[in-house]
Amino acid sequence: MFKNRIKKGGLFKTAAAFIVMVTVVIFVSVTGCAGGCSGKKPKTNFTEYKIEAEYDGGFITATETVSFFNDTEEGINELKFNLYPNAFRKDAKYTPVTVEQRPLCYYKGLSYGYISVFAVFTGGEEADFSVEGKDENILIVPLFNTVFPSETVEVTINFKVKLAEVVARTGITEKTVNIANWYPVLCVYDNGFCECEYYSTGDPFYSECADYEVYFTVKNTYAVASSGVTVSSEYDHDKITYGFKAQKARDFAIVMSEEFDCLTETESGVEINYYFYKDASPEKTLKTAKAAIKTFSELFGKYPYKKYDVAETQIFAGGMEYPCLSMIDDNLTEEEREEVVIHETAHQWWYSVVGNDEISYGFLDEGLTEYSVILFYEKNPSYNKSRTDFIKKAMKSYSSYCTVYDKLYGKKDTSMIRKLPEFSSDYEYVNIAYMKGALMHEYLRNTVGEEKFFKGLRKYYSDNMYKTVTPYDYVSVYESLGCRVENFFESWFDGDVIL
């Protein structure tokens, strides 16, 4: 997610009503690694989601098929799924939009959404289920029999979801429909399933890579950007059904609009599509996305997917990343749009391919993504933005945060390893996860030298593709290259380093 700087009198985050009937079958690898364990073994089985869905007037009806493969070392008696749409309920305890952000996000006044589960089946038989969690955010499915290691169980879930009219990751906007974090997402497993509350700060998500086959029906007046490669399209009167496939994707999201135009370019075999309706310089935006794919592939390792969609939309965060898809807010200046496109494209490496617990370690992907923006400009001098200028801006922002918090509270917390609810504000989160995160990589680069710094980034990427990692996996990469950096990182993580 791109954290826009000060805008409209407040901090914007970058990164938002439908009914869904879904039957879920998942081939799942559940070697979980929630906040604190160091790395995961390579996956041999990925969750498989097959979804057949139809969108009509703010509602979606769908069927999702699933099978769960247990590659943990213990028996599992129940499955848990995150129900992110329940954060849009009227009485939700954890809401995606703060009170201060409401006037910017609810363009027709307050609007609500939800997810409601109708029925659950395991092995073809109807099963009990419950919706629990701290905020009705967790679906619990007891299994008829214990699923032992290397065994498989099938699950079916029928549910409905209503989209709120809100400028957010998930919602109906004035120009687009943002469909993200919309289906029951299997919780990551680590000695139990990790439950995610929908905090308004940061990106409150934690998921593992999966294989997706999605058939999405909509009125043929809509153009659809998605996380998948389009493998089919079938017309039926005034409707069209798109077939999408996404392999080893950490999520599946859609942005659609009846006002989209689309420009397409190809870079190193990757189809890059820019869906837009307002951008006065769409060719320039597409050129930037193309340059980012090329630059980051050369710096970190090849972009592993066949396509990448960039969608102009309305999203209060300014921008938001999903696998093979980036949301870009339509209210950005040309300069802001450029930086957001680069930032969200970098997330395809840091979040999408190499994943992490974004609730516990938000700085891990955001800090490296923000520094990747600096690397982009450094490697593309025609954009006339320098590494030095970006570092100065980051240092100025972080120093201002330290000064403000010292004056307001008599102290400041500069530790980096914190869960999202432990941050007092977006302002604090931006300066720790983004600004300090970027500065950490600059200081690391100066400490270990150019050759080992970039060798480490490439190794971090290649060793951890499609996995979820912790900060200590990043440390171990540089230690394995002979860099004695454990104390260096500890001082940054703990907040002891003085800048």
N, C-alpha and C positions, 0 to 999 in steps of 0.2 A: 504494500500500500504506500502511496506517495503522500507524505504529509506536506500539504501546501503551506507556504509561509503565511503571514498575517493577511487575511482577506475578509472583506465585509465585516470588519470589526471583531473578528474572532478567528481562532485557529481552525482551518479546514483540514480534514484528513483526506488523503488520497486513497484511494483504493484502487433500494435499493430499498385485485383480490381473486387468489385463484383456488379452485377445488381440485384436489388430486385423488384419484383412486389408484393405488399402486400395489402390485404384487411383486415381492422382492425375492430374487435368487442370487446369492453371492458366493463366488469362489474366493474365500478369504484366507490370507496369510496373516496371522495375528501375533507375530513376534513383536509385541508392543515395546515401546521405550518412552514412557512418559517422563516428564521432567526429572532428570537426575541420573539415569543410567547412561552408559557411555557406548553408544553405537549399537547396531543391530546386524544380525547375520543377513547375508543376501537372501532376497526373496526367491522362492521357487514357484510359489502359487500366489496369484493376485486375486483380490476380490473382483468378481465380475458382476456388473450391473447391466441387466437388459431392461430397458424402459420403453414402453409404448405410451405416448402421451398426446393429448389434444388440448390446445389452448383456445378458449372462446370467451371473449368479453370479460376478461379478468379471472377466468376460472380455467383450471387444467384438470382433465381426467386422464388417469394413466395407469398402466400396469407395469410393475417392475419385478423381474425374476432373479432369483438368487440361490447360491449354494456356498456354505461355509466350510472351508478346509482348515482343520486345526493343526497348525504347525508350531504350536507351543509345546512345552514339555509337561503339561498338566491337562487333566480332564476339565471340560467346560460344561456347565449346567444351564447357562443362560446366555443370551446375547443382549447387548445394549446398543442403542442407536441414539445419536444426537438429533433432536427435533428443533433445529434452529428457527423455523418460522414462528414458533410459539413466543419468541421474544417480541413479536409485534402485537401480542394480545393487549387488550385494554388494561388488564390488571397485572401485567408482567412486572416482575421485580427487577429484572435486568433488561434494559431497553437499548436498542442500537442507537437511538437518538436522544441526546440530553435535552433537558428543558430549554437550555439556551439555544440549542440548534433547531428546535421545533419550527420557529417562524420561517427558517430557510428551507426546511425539508418537507413540511406538510403544506403544500401549495393550495389545498382546498379546505384547510382545517384538519384537525386530528382525524386520522383514519387508522383502522386496525386490521390485522390479519391473524392467522392462526394455522395450526395443523391439527387435524382430528383423525385419530386412528379408528377405523371401523372394525376390522377383523384381522387376525393373524393365523396363519396355518404353518405347521411344520410337518414335513413329509407327507403333505396332502391332507392332513387332519387338522381341524380347527383347534387352536390352542388358546390358553389363557394368555393375557398380557396386561401390563399396567403402564401408565404414564406417570412417572415420578420425577426425581431430581429436585434441585433447589427451586426450580421455576417451571415445573411441568415441561422440562426440556429433555427428558430421557425416556425413551421407550424401552421397557424391559420385556424380553421374550423368554420365559422359561422353556427349556427343551424337555421333550418326553423322556429322552435318555441322555446320559452323559456322553459327550463327544470326546473321545480320547484322542491323543496325538495321532496325526495322519488319517483321521476319520473325517467324514463329510456329513453335513446335515443341510437339508433344504428348508428355506423359510419363505413364507409369503405374507406380505403386509398390504392391507387395503387401507388407504387413508385419503383425506382431503386437505387441501391447503387453500387458504384465501390470501391473496396479495393485497397489502395495504396500498393506498395511493400516497406514495412517499418517495422522495428523492434519496434513495439508499441503495445498498447492494442488491436488495430484494424488494421489488416494488414496482408499481405502475407510476411512471413519471408523465409529464406533460407531452413528451415526445417519444418515449421509448418504454419498453417493458424489460426490466432487469430481473432475470430469473437465476439467482445464485443461492447456494446453501439452502436449497428448497426441498430436498427429499431426505428421508431418514438416512443418516450417515453412520455407518458402523463405527463405534468408539474404538480408539486405539487401545490395544491390550498390553498391560504391563503389570503382572500380578493382580489382575483385575482390570476392568474397563475404565478408561479415563473419561470422565464426564466434563463437558464444556458448557459454561455459562456464557451468555452473549453480552459481554461487557461493551460499553460504549467507547472505551479507549482501546486503540490498537486493533489488531485482527484476532478476534477471540476464537480461533479455529485450530484444530489439530487433527490431521487425517493422514491416511497412508495411500500409496498409489494403488490404483485399481484399473481394470479394463472395463470400458463402457461401450455398449451398443444401444443407441437411443434412436427411437423413431418418433418424430415430433410433428404433429399435424396442426396447421394453423391456416387462417385465411390467406389466400394467395396474394393478398395485397401487402403482406409482411415480408421483409427481408430479414434473414436470421444469421447472426454471428454466433459462433459456439466454440466449445472446447474440442469439438470433434472434426474429423475429416468427413466431408459429405460423400457418401458412397451410393446414394440413390435419391431420387426425387420423383414422386408420383402425384399426378393431379387427379382430383375427383371433384368435378363441378367447380365451385369457388374455393376449394381447399387444396392444399398441397402438403404432402407428407415427406419430410426430409429424413433420410437415414444417415446417422452420424456414428462414427467409430472413433474411440480414443483409447490408445494402449498405454498402460503404465502412467495414467494421469492421476493427479492427487485430488481432483474434484471435477465436476462437470457443470458448466454454467452456460447461460444463453443471454444474449441481448438482442432484442428485435424491435423493429420500427416500420411503420408504413411510409416513413419519409426518408429512409436510407438510400443514398447512392453508394456505389462501391467502386474503388480503384484497386487494382491488383498488380503486384510485381513479384518476381521470383529472385531469390538469393540462395545460391548453393543448393538448389533443389527444393528449397522451402517456399511454399506459396504464401505470400503475405497479402492479406486483404485489409483494406481500410474502409470501414462503414462510417458514413458521415452524413450530416444534413445541414450543418451550420458553418463548419470550418471554411473560412475564406481562402485558405491555402492548403487544400487537401493533398496536392502533389508533394508539397514540402513535408507535410506530416508523414506521408507514406515513405518518402525518401529517408527521413530520420529513423523510422522503424526498420527499414531495410538496412541502413548503415549500422544500427544497433545489433541486429542479428549477426551481421558480418563481423563486427568488431568483437563482440563477446564470444563468438565461435572461435575466433583466432586467439583470444586471450585465455579463455577458460576451457574450451572444448566444444565440440560440435553440438549445435542445437539438434536434439534427437528426434524431433517430430516433423511431420510432413507439411504442416501449415501453422500459421500464426495470424489470428484475427485481432485487429485493433478497432474498437467500437466507440464512436463518439456517443455520449449519453448524458443523462443528468444524474450526478452522484455527488452528494455533499462532501465526500472525502476527497474529491479532486481527481482521484484515479484509484483503480483497484485491480489487482492481479488475480487471474485464474489460469489454469493450465491452457496454453495455446490461445488465450484470450485476455485482452486488457480492456478495461473500461476507462474512458477518458472523459472528464467533465467538459460540457460544452461552454462553460462560462469562464474558461481560462484565457489569459492573454496568449499571444503567439509564442512568447518566450517561455511562459509557464507550460504551455502545451508541449513544447519541445522537450523540456526537462521531464515532464510526467511520462511521456512516451518512452524516453530512454530509461527512466527509473522502472516503470512497469515491465519493460522488456527485459531488463536485468533480472527481475524476479523470476523469469522463466528458468534461469539457472539456480538462483538462490530463493527457494520456496518450492517451485514446481518440481524440478528434478531432484535437487538436494533439499529435502524437507526438514523442518524442525517444529518443535512444540512452540507455536507462536504465542501461546498464553504465558508460558514460563520463560521463554528465551526470545522475546520479540526483537532484541537487538541483533540476534545472530543473522537473520536474513535481512533486516532493514539496514543495519549498519554496513554490511557488505554490499548491499544493493545501492545504497547512497554513495559508497566509495566507487562502485562500478560506474556511476554517472560521471564521476571525476575522471576515471580512466578513459571513458568514452571520449570526453572532450580533449583529453591529453593526446589520444591517438587520432583524433580528427581535428587538426588545427584550423581547418576551413570554417569551423563554427565560431572561431574567435573567442573562446572561453578557456581560461588557463587553470591548471591545477592549483597554482598559488592563490588565485582569487577565491576558489572554492574553499580551500583550507582556511583562509582568512575569515570567510563568512561563517564557516562552521565553528571556528574558534570564538568569533565574536558572539555568535548566538549562544554557545555553551557558557561562555564567561558571563554573559548577561543573565542567563538563568541562575548561575551560582550567586551573583550579586543580588538579584531579586529575592531569591529564597533566603539568603542570609538576612536581608533587611526585613522581610515579612515574618519569618519564623525563627530567626536567630540561628538557623542551621540549614544545611542542605544535605540531601541524600544523593550521593553520586554513584552508588552501587549499580551495577548493570544487571545482575541476575536477580530479577524480581518478577513476580507474576503481575499480570495486568492490573488487578484491583489494588495492588500496592502502590501504584502511581497516583499521586494526588490530582493530576490534571493532564489534559492533552499536552499542555505546554511542557510539563516535566517529562512526559513520555517522549515527545519529539526530540528534546535536547539530550536525553540519555540514549535512546535507541538509535536515533538517526545521526545527530550531530556528534556525540561522543563515540558512537559506533563507527562512524566514518573516520574520525580522528585516530581511533585505535589502529585502524588499518594503515593509515599514513605513518604513524609512529612505528608500527611493525615493519613496514617497508624500509624505513630509514635504518632500522635496527639490524635486520637480516640481510639487507642488500637486494638489489633488483633481481638478480638471477634466482635466488632462493624464494623471494616473495612470489614471483609469478609461477615458479615451479610448484610452490605450495598450493596456490589457487587451482592450478590444473590437476594436481594430485587430489586435492579436497573434492573436486568435482568428479573426477573419474572413479575414485574409490567409493563414493557415496551416492552414485546415481540411483534414484528411486527409493532411497532409504530415508529414514529420519535420524537426525544427528543431534548431538548436544554440543555446547561450547568446548567440551573437553576433547571431542573428536577433532575439532579444528586445531586445538593446541597440539594434539598428538601428531597431526600431519607435519607440522614444522619441527617438532621434536625428532620425528623419523628422518628428517633431512639434515640432522645434526645441529639444529638451532636450539640453543639452550634458552627457551622462552617461557618456561613454566612460571617463573616468578614475574616476568613481564606481564603475562596475561592475568595472573592472580591480582596484581596491583590494579589493573583496569577493572576486572570483574568486581572486586571488593570495594572499589571507590577510593583506594589509597593513593592512586597516582595524582599528582598535582600538575595541572596544565596552566 
